Amino acid sequence: MKPFVILAFAAAAAALTGCAQFQPGRQDANAHNDAPASATPLVDFIIPADALGARDPQLTAVLAKVGALASKQPQPMTIRVAALPQDFGYLNQSIRRGIATQRAGSVRVENVAAGSCRPYSVQVGPTQ
């Protein structure tokens, strides 16, 4: 009976060892990440519906800063705006306000039609 208890305890310990949480913030210095650095967006946020509905001046300022940030990057950038088509005019105009004129050719604004149940969002990342 005693060997069975030890065997059961060893099996339980081995099973629990496999359940340890992985800490993504702590990577081995020798580990190689095969994912390209461009896969993570520079900016990624959701636009609050009430701010958009009111054409909030703070939202307009944030969108202009997104355009400015994208235009300051050394590589070409794409700003993806997910919204309903009727709101693209306001969102694009607010973003383009911040894009430096001399860098306007290296920043692309891409509109993605979001469904009515989806939140509006803005993402900035390198052009692929």
A tleap script that builds the chain and sets N, CA, C and O, in Angstrom:
source leaprc.protein.ff14SB
mol = sequence {
  NMET LYS PRO PHE VAL ILE LEU ALA PHE ALA
  ALA ALA ALA ALA ALA LEU THR GLY CYS ALA
  GLN PHE GLN PRO GLY ARG GLN ASP ALA ASN
  ALA HIE ASN ASP ALA PRO ALA SER ALA THR
  PRO LEU VAL ASP PHE ILE ILE PRO ALA ASP
  ALA LEU GLY ALA ARG ASP PRO GLN LEU THR
  ALA VAL LEU ALA LYS VAL GLY ALA LEU ALA
  SER LYS GLN PRO GLN PRO MET THR ILE ARG
  VAL ALA ALA LEU PRO GLN ASP PHE GLY TYR
  LEU ASN GLN SER ILE ARG ARG GLY ILE ALA
  THR GLN ARG ALA GLY SER VAL ARG VAL GLU
  ASN VAL ALA ALA GLY SER CYS ARG PRO TYR
  SER VAL GLN VAL GLY PRO THR CGLN
}
set mol.1.N position { 0.821 -1.194 0.000 }
set mol.1.CA position { 0.000 0.000 0.000 }
set mol.1.C position { 0.865 1.258 0.000 }
set mol.1.O position { 0.537 2.247 -0.656 }
set mol.2.N position { 1.969 1.210 0.741 }
set mol.2.CA position { 2.833 2.369 0.817 }
set mol.2.C position { 3.424 2.741 -0.551 }
set mol.2.O position { 3.471 3.931 -0.865 }
set mol.3.N position { 3.881 1.783 -1.386 }
set mol.3.CA position { 4.389 2.163 -2.702 }
set mol.3.C position { 3.308 2.810 -3.572 }
set mol.3.O position { 3.613 3.684 -4.383 }
set mol.4.N position { 2.064 2.395 -3.416 }
set mol.4.CA position { 0.980 2.987 -4.191 }
set mol.4.C position { 0.790 4.457 -3.813 }
set mol.4.O position { 0.583 5.292 -4.693 }
set mol.5.N position { 0.856 4.787 -2.522 }
set mol.5.CA position { 0.693 6.165 -2.051 }
set mol.5.C position { 1.830 7.024 -2.587 }
set mol.5.O position { 1.603 8.149 -3.034 }
set mol.6.N position { 3.054 6.498 -2.545 }
set mol.6.CA position { 4.205 7.254 -3.042 }
set mol.6.C position { 4.068 7.475 -4.549 }
set mol.6.O position { 4.349 8.562 -5.053 }
set mol.7.N position { 3.633 6.435 -5.259 }
set mol.7.CA position { 3.453 6.545 -6.704 }
set mol.7.C position { 2.352 7.555 -7.039 }
set mol.7.O position { 2.502 8.345 -7.971 }
set mol.8.N position { 1.260 7.533 -6.295 }
set mol.8.CA position { 0.161 8.471 -6.519 }
set mol.8.C position { 0.612 9.901 -6.226 }
set mol.8.O position { 0.269 10.827 -6.961 }
set mol.9.N position { 1.385 10.079 -5.147 }
set mol.9.CA position { 1.892 11.402 -4.795 }
set mol.9.C position { 2.848 11.912 -5.880 }
set mol.9.O position { 2.795 13.086 -6.249 }
set mol.10.N position { 3.712 11.044 -6.387 }
set mol.10.CA position { 4.656 11.431 -7.439 }
set mol.10.C position { 3.915 11.809 -8.719 }
set mol.10.O position { 4.289 12.766 -9.397 }
set mol.11.N position { 2.869 11.060 -9.047 }
set mol.11.CA position { 2.086 11.365 -10.244 }
set mol.11.C position { 1.365 12.707 -10.086 }
set mol.11.O position { 1.306 13.496 -11.029 }
set mol.12.N position { 0.821 12.964 -8.898 }
set mol.12.CA position { 0.137 14.234 -8.645 }
set mol.12.C position { 1.124 15.395 -8.711 }
set mol.12.O position { 0.812 16.444 -9.275 }
set mol.13.N position { 2.310 15.213 -8.139 }
set mol.13.CA position { 3.326 16.267 -8.171 }
set mol.13.C position { 3.762 16.553 -9.606 }
set mol.13.O position { 3.951 17.710 -9.983 }
set mol.14.N position { 3.919 15.506 -10.398 }
set mol.14.CA position { 4.313 15.690 -11.798 }
set mol.14.C position { 3.219 16.415 -12.580 }
set mol.14.O position { 3.512 17.261 -13.424 }
set mol.15.N position { 1.969 16.085 -12.300 }
set mol.15.CA position { 0.855 16.734 -12.994 }
set mol.15.C position { 0.758 18.200 -12.611 }
set mol.15.O position { 0.507 19.046 -13.469 }
set mol.16.N position { 0.955 18.513 -11.335 }
set mol.16.CA position { 0.871 19.898 -10.885 }
set mol.16.C position { 2.040 20.723 -11.390 }
set mol.16.O position { 1.894 21.926 -11.605 }
set mol.17.N position { 3.173 20.117 -11.579 }
set mol.17.CA position { 4.327 20.843 -12.092 }
set mol.17.C position { 4.038 21.370 -13.489 }
set mol.17.O position { 4.490 22.461 -13.838 }
set mol.18.N position { 3.309 20.635 -14.277 }
set mol.18.CA position { 2.955 21.070 -15.626 }
set mol.18.C position { 1.925 22.177 -15.643 }
set mol.18.O position { 1.697 22.775 -16.694 }
set mol.19.N position { 1.289 22.475 -14.511 }
set mol.19.CA position { 0.248 23.493 -14.447 }
set mol.19.C position { 0.785 24.858 -14.028 }
set mol.19.O position { 0.004 25.792 -13.845 }
set mol.20.N position { 2.079 24.990 -13.875 }
set mol.20.CA position { 2.649 26.262 -13.438 }
set mol.20.C position { 2.359 27.340 -14.473 }
set mol.20.O position { 2.397 27.084 -15.677 }
set mol.21.N position { 2.074 28.531 -14.003 }
set mol.21.CA position { 1.786 29.651 -14.883 }
set mol.21.C position { 3.066 30.140 -15.550 }
set mol.21.O position { 4.104 30.266 -14.900 }
set mol.22.N position { 2.989 30.413 -16.842 }
set mol.22.CA position { 4.123 30.964 -17.567 }
set mol.22.C position { 4.146 32.462 -17.349 }
set mol.22.O position { 3.113 33.121 -17.476 }
set mol.23.N position { 5.290 33.004 -17.028 }
set mol.23.CA position { 5.455 34.434 -16.810 }
set mol.23.C position { 5.978 35.064 -18.098 }
set mol.23.O position { 7.178 34.976 -18.358 }
set mol.24.N position { 5.128 35.702 -18.925 }
set mol.24.CA position { 5.590 36.220 -20.203 }
set mol.24.C position { 6.581 37.369 -20.071 }
set mol.24.O position { 7.362 37.605 -20.993 }
set mol.25.N position { 6.574 38.082 -18.966 }
set mol.25.CA position { 7.484 39.203 -18.790 }
set mol.25.C position { 8.916 38.771 -18.554 }
set mol.25.O position { 9.834 39.567 -18.750 }
set mol.26.N position { 9.130 37.544 -18.143 }
set mol.26.CA position { 10.469 37.063 -17.839 }
set mol.26.C position { 10.856 36.008 -18.862 }
set mol.26.O position { 10.378 34.875 -18.810 }
set mol.27.N position { 11.717 36.384 -19.784 }
set mol.27.CA position { 12.151 35.444 -20.801 }
set mol.27.C position { 13.609 35.103 -20.578 }
set mol.27.O position { 14.372 35.901 -20.033 }
set mol.28.N position { 13.985 33.921 -21.000 }
set mol.28.CA position { 15.371 33.501 -20.949 }
set mol.28.C position { 16.172 34.390 -21.896 }
set mol.28.O position { 15.723 34.681 -23.005 }
set mol.29.N position { 17.349 34.819 -21.464 }
set mol.29.CA position { 18.172 35.698 -22.286 }
set mol.29.C position { 18.598 35.021 -23.580 }
set mol.29.O position { 18.856 35.703 -24.571 }
set mol.30.N position { 18.675 33.707 -23.591 }
set mol.30.CA position { 19.097 32.984 -24.783 }
set mol.30.C position { 17.928 32.582 -25.676 }
set mol.30.O position { 18.137 32.053 -26.768 }
set mol.31.N position { 16.707 32.828 -25.227 }
set mol.31.CA position { 15.534 32.441 -26.018 }
set mol.31.C position { 15.403 33.380 -27.211 }
set mol.31.O position { 15.650 34.580 -27.095 }
set mol.32.N position { 15.019 32.835 -28.342 }
set mol.32.CA position { 14.832 33.632 -29.546 }
set mol.32.C position { 13.351 33.748 -29.824 }
set mol.32.O position { 12.621 32.756 -29.802 }
set mol.33.N position { 12.917 34.954 -30.082 }
set mol.33.CA position { 11.522 35.196 -30.421 }
set mol.33.C position { 11.420 35.272 -31.936 }
set mol.33.O position { 11.968 36.190 -32.547 }
set mol.34.N position { 10.729 34.321 -32.549 }
set mol.34.CA position { 10.632 34.267 -34.001 }
set mol.34.C position { 9.591 35.229 -34.560 }
set mol.34.O position { 9.567 35.472 -35.766 }
set mol.35.N position { 8.731 35.781 -33.709 }
set mol.35.CA position { 7.707 36.702 -34.189 }
set mol.35.C position { 8.370 38.028 -34.549 }
set mol.35.O position { 9.222 38.507 -33.800 }
set mol.36.N position { 8.001 38.628 -35.669 }
set mol.36.CA position { 8.612 39.898 -36.047 }
set mol.36.C position { 8.195 41.004 -35.095 }
set mol.36.O position { 7.096 40.975 -34.542 }
set mol.37.N position { 9.070 41.976 -34.906 }
set mol.37.CA position { 8.788 43.081 -34.001 }
set mol.37.C position { 7.627 43.923 -34.516 }
set mol.37.O position { 6.962 44.598 -33.731 }
set mol.38.N position { 7.376 43.896 -35.817 }
set mol.38.CA position { 6.315 44.708 -36.390 }
set mol.38.C position { 4.924 44.151 -36.110 }
set mol.38.O position { 3.929 44.799 -36.435 }
set mol.39.N position { 4.834 42.966 -35.513 }
set mol.39.CA position { 3.537 42.356 -35.251 }
set mol.39.C position { 2.777 43.089 -34.147 }
set mol.39.O position { 1.547 43.056 -34.119 }
set mol.40.N position { 3.486 43.742 -33.251 }
set mol.40.CA position { 2.822 44.454 -32.169 }
set mol.40.C position { 2.595 45.903 -32.580 }
set mol.40.O position { 3.521 46.572 -33.037 }
set mol.41.N position { 1.377 46.387 -32.421 }
set mol.41.CA position { 1.092 47.766 -32.816 }
set mol.41.C position { 1.758 48.770 -31.883 }
set mol.41.O position { 1.964 48.499 -30.699 }
set mol.42.N position { 2.086 49.917 -32.429 }
set mol.42.CA position { 2.675 51.007 -31.659 }
set mol.42.C position { 1.615 51.627 -30.749 }
set mol.42.O position { 1.896 51.985 -29.605 }
set mol.43.N position { 0.407 51.747 -31.267 }
set mol.43.CA position { -0.739 52.285 -30.525 }
set mol.43.C position { -1.921 51.368 -30.802 }
set mol.43.O position { -2.117 50.918 -31.931 }
set mol.44.N position { -2.703 51.094 -29.771 }
set mol.44.CA position { -3.902 50.264 -29.923 }
set mol.44.C position { -4.880 50.665 -28.826 }
set mol.44.O position { -4.649 50.368 -27.654 }
set mol.45.N position { -5.962 51.332 -29.188 }
set mol.45.CA position { -6.948 51.711 -28.174 }
set mol.45.C position { -8.358 51.695 -28.745 }
set mol.45.O position { -8.568 51.747 -29.957 }
set mol.46.N position { -9.313 51.621 -27.827 }
set mol.46.CA position { -10.738 51.623 -28.176 }
set mol.46.C position { -11.282 53.026 -27.930 }
set mol.46.O position { -10.981 53.648 -26.912 }
set mol.47.N position { -12.075 53.510 -28.858 }
set mol.47.CA position { -12.671 54.839 -28.735 }
set mol.47.C position { -13.979 54.710 -27.966 }
set mol.47.O position { -14.863 53.961 -28.382 }
set mol.48.N position { -14.119 55.427 -26.849 }
set mol.48.CA position { -15.382 55.377 -26.100 }
set mol.48.C position { -16.529 55.952 -26.939 }
set mol.48.O position { -16.389 57.001 -27.567 }
set mol.49.N position { -17.642 55.259 -26.936 }
set mol.49.CA position { -18.788 55.666 -27.756 }
set mol.49.C position { -19.305 57.051 -27.377 }
set mol.49.O position { -19.690 57.827 -28.251 }
set mol.50.N position { -19.316 57.367 -26.084 }
set mol.50.CA position { -19.835 58.674 -25.673 }
set mol.50.C position { -18.923 59.805 -26.132 }
set mol.50.O position { -19.407 60.889 -26.456 }
set mol.51.N position { -17.615 59.573 -26.166 }
set mol.51.CA position { -16.683 60.601 -26.636 }
set mol.51.C position { -16.862 60.840 -28.132 }
set mol.51.O position { -16.777 61.976 -28.600 }
set mol.52.N position { -17.107 59.776 -28.872 }
set mol.52.CA position { -17.298 59.914 -30.314 }
set mol.52.C position { -18.618 60.610 -30.613 }
set mol.52.O position { -18.681 61.489 -31.473 }
set mol.53.N position { -19.661 60.222 -29.908 }
set mol.53.CA position { -20.973 60.817 -30.139 }
set mol.53.C position { -20.996 62.310 -29.864 }
set mol.53.O position { -21.705 63.058 -30.537 }
set mol.54.N position { -20.226 62.746 -28.879 }
set mol.54.CA position { -20.197 64.158 -28.515 }
set mol.54.C position { -19.129 64.930 -29.283 }
set mol.54.O position { -19.000 66.143 -29.120 }
set mol.55.N position { -18.362 64.231 -30.122 }
set mol.55.CA position { -17.221 64.855 -30.811 }
set mol.55.C position { -16.354 65.586 -29.782 }
set mol.55.O position { -16.018 66.761 -29.929 }
set mol.56.N position { -16.014 64.836 -28.743 }
set mol.56.CA position { -15.258 65.344 -27.605 }
set mol.56.C position { -13.941 65.978 -28.057 }
set mol.56.O position { -13.190 65.356 -28.808 }
set mol.57.N position { -13.647 67.204 -27.615 }
set mol.57.CA position { -12.385 67.848 -27.984 }
set mol.57.C position { -11.155 67.062 -27.518 }
set mol.57.O position { -10.110 67.099 -28.168 }
set mol.58.N position { -11.282 66.357 -26.400 }
set mol.58.CA position { -10.155 65.547 -25.930 }
set mol.58.C position { -9.905 64.378 -26.881 }
set mol.58.O position { -8.753 64.031 -27.139 }
set mol.59.N position { -10.957 63.775 -27.398 }
set mol.59.CA position { -10.803 62.699 -28.371 }
set mol.59.C position { -10.155 63.238 -29.643 }
set mol.59.O position { -9.273 62.596 -30.214 }
set mol.60.N position { -10.590 64.412 -30.084 }
set mol.60.CA position { -9.998 65.027 -31.269 }
set mol.60.C position { -8.509 65.256 -31.062 }
set mol.60.O position { -7.712 65.018 -31.970 }
set mol.61.N position { -8.124 65.718 -29.870 }
set mol.61.CA position { -6.709 65.960 -29.563 }
set mol.61.C position { -5.914 64.656 -29.534 }
set mol.61.O position { -4.788 64.604 -30.029 }
set mol.62.N position { -6.491 63.610 -28.959 }
set mol.62.CA position { -5.807 62.311 -28.903 }
set mol.62.C position { -5.614 61.756 -30.311 }
set mol.62.O position { -4.550 61.222 -30.624 }
set mol.63.N position { -6.620 61.877 -31.152 }
set mol.63.CA position { -6.503 61.386 -32.524 }
set mol.63.C position { -5.436 62.159 -33.296 }
set mol.63.O position { -4.703 61.575 -34.094 }
set mol.64.N position { -5.347 63.469 -33.062 }
set mol.64.CA position { -4.294 64.265 -33.704 }
set mol.64.C position { -2.917 63.819 -33.221 }
set mol.64.O position { -1.966 63.783 -34.002 }
set mol.65.N position { -2.806 63.480 -31.939 }
set mol.65.CA position { -1.528 62.995 -31.401 }
set mol.65.C position { -1.156 61.641 -31.997 }
set mol.65.O position { 0.023 61.350 -32.197 }
set mol.66.N position { -2.154 60.820 -32.277 }
set mol.66.CA position { -1.897 59.538 -32.943 }
set mol.66.C position { -1.294 59.799 -34.324 }
set mol.66.O position { -0.329 59.142 -34.716 }
set mol.67.N position { -1.859 60.749 -35.051 }
set mol.67.CA position { -1.309 61.103 -36.360 }
set mol.67.C position { 0.102 61.645 -36.258 }
set mol.67.O position { 0.960 61.312 -37.075 }
set mol.68.N position { 0.348 62.485 -35.249 }
set mol.68.CA position { 1.691 63.041 -35.053 }
set mol.68.C position { 2.693 61.951 -34.710 }
set mol.68.O position { 3.811 61.948 -35.224 }
set mol.69.N position { 2.299 61.027 -33.845 }
set mol.69.CA position { 3.189 59.928 -33.468 }
set mol.69.C position { 3.526 59.065 -34.678 }
set mol.69.O position { 4.680 58.681 -34.865 }
set mol.70.N position { 2.538 58.762 -35.488 }
set mol.70.CA position { 2.774 57.943 -36.679 }
set mol.70.C position { 3.711 58.650 -37.654 }
set mol.70.O position { 4.548 58.004 -38.285 }
set mol.71.N position { 3.580 59.965 -37.781 }
set mol.71.CA position { 4.422 60.687 -38.739 }
set mol.71.C position { 5.852 60.867 -38.244 }
set mol.71.O position { 6.738 61.179 -39.039 }
set mol.72.N position { 6.095 60.678 -36.961 }
set mol.72.CA position { 7.453 60.814 -36.410 }
set mol.72.C position { 8.267 59.528 -36.498 }
set mol.72.O position { 9.457 59.528 -36.182 }
set mol.73.N position { 7.647 58.444 -36.919 }
set mol.73.CA position { 8.359 57.167 -36.996 }
set mol.73.C position { 9.243 57.132 -38.243 }
set mol.73.O position { 8.879 57.691 -39.278 }
set mol.74.N position { 10.406 56.475 -38.149 }
set mol.74.CA position { 11.317 56.436 -39.301 }
set mol.74.C position { 10.807 55.566 -40.457 }
set mol.74.O position { 11.156 55.818 -41.610 }
set mol.75.N position { 9.995 54.556 -40.170 }
set mol.75.CA position { 9.478 53.685 -41.221 }
set mol.75.C position { 8.040 54.087 -41.554 }
set mol.75.O position { 7.378 54.733 -40.742 }
set mol.76.N position { 7.555 53.712 -42.734 }
set mol.76.CA position { 6.160 54.011 -43.094 }
set mol.76.C position { 5.191 53.351 -42.110 }
set mol.76.O position { 5.394 52.209 -41.697 }
set mol.77.N position { 4.153 54.072 -41.745 }
set mol.77.CA position { 3.193 53.588 -40.757 }
set mol.77.C position { 1.791 53.543 -41.359 }
set mol.77.O position { 1.454 54.290 -42.277 }
set mol.78.N position { 0.985 52.632 -40.802 }
set mol.78.CA position { -0.424 52.516 -41.172 }
set mol.78.C position { -1.265 52.734 -39.924 }
set mol.78.O position { -1.020 52.123 -38.883 }
set mol.79.N position { -2.248 53.600 -40.036 }
set mol.79.CA position { -3.202 53.833 -38.950 }
set mol.79.C position { -4.496 53.156 -39.370 }
set mol.79.O position { -5.109 53.544 -40.365 }
set mol.80.N position { -4.915 52.141 -38.615 }
set mol.80.CA position { -6.152 51.417 -38.916 }
set mol.80.C position { -7.261 51.938 -38.010 }
set mol.80.O position { -7.150 51.903 -36.785 }
set mol.81.N position { -8.314 52.414 -38.625 }
set mol.81.CA position { -9.455 52.949 -37.896 }
set mol.81.C position { -10.632 52.019 -38.139 }
set mol.81.O position { -11.070 51.851 -39.277 }
set mol.82.N position { -11.145 51.414 -37.078 }
set mol.82.CA position { -12.320 50.550 -37.176 }
set mol.82.C position { -13.515 51.325 -36.628 }
set mol.82.O position { -13.548 51.682 -35.450 }
set mol.83.N position { -14.483 51.580 -37.484 }
set mol.83.CA position { -15.654 52.366 -37.090 }
set mol.83.C position { -16.767 52.123 -38.102 }
set mol.83.O position { -16.582 51.423 -39.098 }
set mol.84.N position { -17.910 52.705 -37.831 }
set mol.84.CA position { -18.993 52.694 -38.811 }
set mol.84.C position { -18.649 53.722 -39.895 }
set mol.84.O position { -18.046 54.753 -39.598 }
set mol.85.N position { -19.023 53.453 -41.128 }
set mol.85.CA position { -18.644 54.344 -42.239 }
set mol.85.C position { -19.035 55.809 -42.044 }
set mol.85.O position { -18.317 56.695 -42.507 }
set mol.86.N position { -20.141 56.081 -41.381 }
set mol.86.CA position { -20.553 57.477 -41.220 }
set mol.86.C position { -19.614 58.274 -40.309 }
set mol.86.O position { -19.667 59.504 -40.313 }
set mol.87.N position { -18.764 57.611 -39.535 }
set mol.87.CA position { -17.856 58.315 -38.626 }
set mol.87.C position { -16.432 58.441 -39.160 }
set mol.87.O position { -15.595 59.086 -38.528 }
set mol.88.N position { -16.142 57.838 -40.308 }
set mol.88.CA position { -14.783 57.894 -40.844 }
set mol.88.C position { -14.331 59.324 -41.136 }
set mol.88.O position { -13.167 59.658 -40.913 }
set mol.89.N position { -15.221 60.161 -41.624 }
set mol.89.CA position { -14.852 61.543 -41.954 }
set mol.89.C position { -14.264 62.274 -40.762 }
set mol.89.O position { -13.177 62.844 -40.851 }
set mol.90.N position { -14.977 62.259 -39.653 }
set mol.90.CA position { -14.507 62.933 -38.432 }
set mol.90.C position { -13.209 62.319 -37.929 }
set mol.90.O position { -12.264 63.039 -37.608 }
set mol.91.N position { -13.156 60.987 -37.857 }
set mol.91.CA position { -11.975 60.312 -37.322 }
set mol.91.C position { -10.753 60.567 -38.199 }
set mol.91.O position { -9.683 60.899 -37.689 }
set mol.92.N position { -10.902 60.415 -39.510 }
set mol.92.CA position { -9.774 60.630 -40.418 }
set mol.92.C position { -9.284 62.072 -40.382 }
set mol.92.O position { -8.079 62.320 -40.373 }
set mol.93.N position { -10.214 63.021 -40.362 }
set mol.93.CA position { -9.832 64.430 -40.321 }
set mol.93.C position { -9.063 64.738 -39.040 }
set mol.93.O position { -8.069 65.463 -39.072 }
set mol.94.N position { -9.513 64.193 -37.921 }
set mol.94.CA position { -8.831 64.430 -36.645 }
set mol.94.C position { -7.430 63.830 -36.652 }
set mol.94.O position { -6.491 64.437 -36.138 }
set mol.95.N position { -7.287 62.651 -37.227 }
set mol.95.CA position { -5.972 62.003 -37.289 }
set mol.95.C position { -5.050 62.770 -38.233 }
set mol.95.O position { -3.895 63.028 -37.895 }
set mol.96.N position { -5.547 63.134 -39.406 }
set mol.96.CA position { -4.712 63.820 -40.401 }
set mol.96.C position { -4.256 65.193 -39.927 }
set mol.96.O position { -3.239 65.703 -40.398 }
set mol.97.N position { -4.988 65.794 -39.008 }
set mol.97.CA position { -4.579 67.076 -38.444 }
set mol.97.C position { -3.199 66.995 -37.792 }
set mol.97.O position { -2.439 67.963 -37.815 }
set mol.98.N position { -2.882 65.850 -37.218 }
set mol.98.CA position { -1.616 65.707 -36.511 }
set mol.98.C position { -0.461 65.231 -37.367 }
set mol.98.O position { 0.689 65.297 -36.932 }
set mol.99.N position { -0.734 64.755 -38.569 }
set mol.99.CA position { 0.332 64.229 -39.427 }
set mol.99.C position { 1.119 65.389 -40.024 }
set mol.99.O position { 0.548 66.296 -40.630 }
set mol.100.N position { 2.443 65.348 -39.843 }
set mol.100.CA position { 3.311 66.385 -40.400 }
set mol.100.C position { 3.216 66.353 -41.926 }
set mol.100.O position { 3.238 65.281 -42.531 }
set mol.101.N position { 3.110 67.530 -42.544 }
set mol.101.CA position { 2.902 67.618 -43.987 }
set mol.101.C position { 4.014 66.934 -44.780 }
set mol.101.O position { 3.740 66.259 -45.772 }
set mol.102.N position { 5.258 67.103 -44.352 }
set mol.102.CA position { 6.373 66.512 -45.087 }
set mol.102.C position { 6.417 64.996 -44.958 }
set mol.102.O position { 7.090 64.341 -45.754 }
set mol.103.N position { 5.722 64.414 -43.981 }
set mol.103.CA position { 5.704 62.965 -43.785 }
set mol.103.C position { 4.362 62.346 -44.191 }
set mol.103.O position { 4.152 61.152 -43.978 }
set mol.104.N position { 3.469 63.121 -44.758 }
set mol.104.CA position { 2.125 62.630 -45.092 }
set mol.104.C position { 2.166 61.443 -46.048 }
set mol.104.O position { 1.282 60.588 -46.000 }
set mol.105.N position { 3.164 61.373 -46.907 }
set mol.105.CA position { 3.263 60.264 -47.850 }
set mol.105.C position { 3.653 58.950 -47.210 }
set mol.105.O position { 3.432 57.889 -47.794 }
set mol.106.N position { 4.234 59.000 -46.011 }
set mol.106.CA position { 4.676 57.762 -45.354 }
set mol.106.C position { 3.685 57.268 -44.301 }
set mol.106.O position { 3.941 56.270 -43.627 }
set mol.107.N position { 2.560 57.960 -44.158 }
set mol.107.CA position { 1.524 57.537 -43.204 }
set mol.107.C position { 0.249 57.249 -43.988 }
set mol.107.O position { -0.269 58.107 -44.703 }
set mol.108.N position { -0.239 56.032 -43.839 }
set mol.108.CA position { -1.453 55.609 -44.534 }
set mol.108.C position { -2.567 55.423 -43.512 }
set mol.108.O position { -2.367 54.774 -42.486 }
set mol.109.N position { -3.728 55.984 -43.784 }
set mol.109.CA position { -4.897 55.786 -42.924 }
set mol.109.C position { -5.791 54.765 -43.613 }
set mol.109.O position { -6.233 54.961 -44.746 }
set mol.110.N position { -6.045 53.679 -42.908 }
set mol.110.CA position { -6.841 52.572 -43.456 }
set mol.110.C position { -8.142 52.467 -42.668 }
set mol.110.O position { -8.121 52.312 -41.447 }
set mol.111.N position { -9.261 52.551 -43.358 }
set mol.111.CA position { -10.568 52.451 -42.714 }
set mol.111.C position { -11.089 51.028 -42.803 }
set mol.111.O position { -11.096 50.415 -43.870 }
set mol.112.N position { -11.527 50.514 -41.656 }
set mol.112.CA position { -12.096 49.172 -41.583 }
set mol.112.C position { -13.503 49.313 -41.018 }
set mol.112.O position { -13.680 49.811 -39.906 }
set mol.113.N position { -14.494 48.879 -41.771 }
set mol.113.CA position { -15.877 48.980 -41.308 }
set mol.113.C position { -16.104 48.008 -40.161 }
set mol.113.O position { -15.922 46.799 -40.308 }
set mol.114.N position { -16.500 48.547 -39.028 }
set mol.114.CA position { -16.791 47.727 -37.851 }
set mol.114.C position { -18.282 47.452 -37.811 }
set mol.114.O position { -19.087 48.276 -38.245 }
set mol.115.N position { -18.640 46.304 -37.296 }
set mol.115.CA position { -20.046 45.977 -37.122 }
set mol.115.C position { -20.662 46.852 -36.048 }
set mol.115.O position { -19.949 47.470 -35.257 }
set mol.116.N position { -21.974 46.905 -36.018 }
set mol.116.CA position { -22.653 47.778 -35.058 }
set mol.116.C position { -22.422 47.356 -33.611 }
set mol.116.O position { -22.568 48.175 -32.704 }
set mol.117.N position { -22.069 46.111 -33.380 }
set mol.117.CA position { -21.830 45.632 -32.015 }
set mol.117.C position { -20.352 45.683 -31.635 }
set mol.117.O position { -19.994 45.350 -30.505 }
set mol.118.N position { -19.510 46.087 -32.544 }
set mol.118.CA position { -18.069 46.127 -32.284 }
set mol.118.C position { -17.662 47.516 -31.820 }
set mol.118.O position { -18.205 48.509 -32.306 }
set mol.119.N position { -16.713 47.609 -30.885 }
set mol.119.CA position { -16.241 48.933 -30.469 }
set mol.119.C position { -15.349 49.554 -31.545 }
set mol.119.O position { -14.682 48.848 -32.301 }
set mol.120.N position { -15.350 50.869 -31.599 }
set mol.120.CA position { -14.463 51.581 -32.512 }
set mol.120.C position { -13.052 51.477 -31.950 }
set mol.120.O position { -12.859 51.482 -30.734 }
set mol.121.N position { -12.075 51.385 -32.831 }
set mol.121.CA position { -10.699 51.281 -32.355 }
set mol.121.C position { -9.742 51.945 -33.327 }
set mol.121.O position { -10.065 52.181 -34.491 }
set mol.122.N position { -8.545 52.241 -32.814 }
set mol.122.CA position { -7.467 52.819 -33.605 }
set mol.122.C position { -6.211 52.032 -33.304 }
set mol.122.O position { -5.871 51.802 -32.143 }
set mol.123.N position { -5.524 51.619 -34.357 }
set mol.123.CA position { -4.245 50.916 -34.224 }
set mol.123.C position { -3.232 51.580 -35.130 }
set mol.123.O position { -3.546 51.962 -36.257 }
set mol.124.N position { -2.010 51.717 -34.630 }
set mol.124.CA position { -0.915 52.249 -35.426 }
set mol.124.C position { 0.184 51.214 -35.439 }
set mol.124.O position { 0.602 50.724 -34.390 }
set mol.125.N position { 0.651 50.882 -36.625 }
set mol.125.CA position { 1.733 49.917 -36.757 }
set mol.125.C position { 2.477 50.141 -38.054 }
set mol.125.O position { 2.022 50.891 -38.918 }
set mol.126.N position { 3.621 49.491 -38.194 }
set mol.126.CA position { 4.390 49.623 -39.434 }
set mol.126.C position { 3.587 49.117 -40.633 }
set mol.126.O position { 2.843 48.142 -40.526 }
set mol.127.N position { 3.745 49.782 -41.761 }
set mol.127.CA position { 3.085 49.354 -42.991 }
set mol.127.C position { 3.706 48.053 -43.448 }
set mol.127.O position { 4.929 47.918 -43.486 }
set mol.128.N position { 2.861 47.094 -43.794 }
set mol.128.CA position { 3.374 45.786 -44.217 }
set mol.128.C position { 3.166 45.582 -45.687 }
set mol.128.O position { 3.534 44.537 -46.223 }
savepdb mol mol.pdb
quit
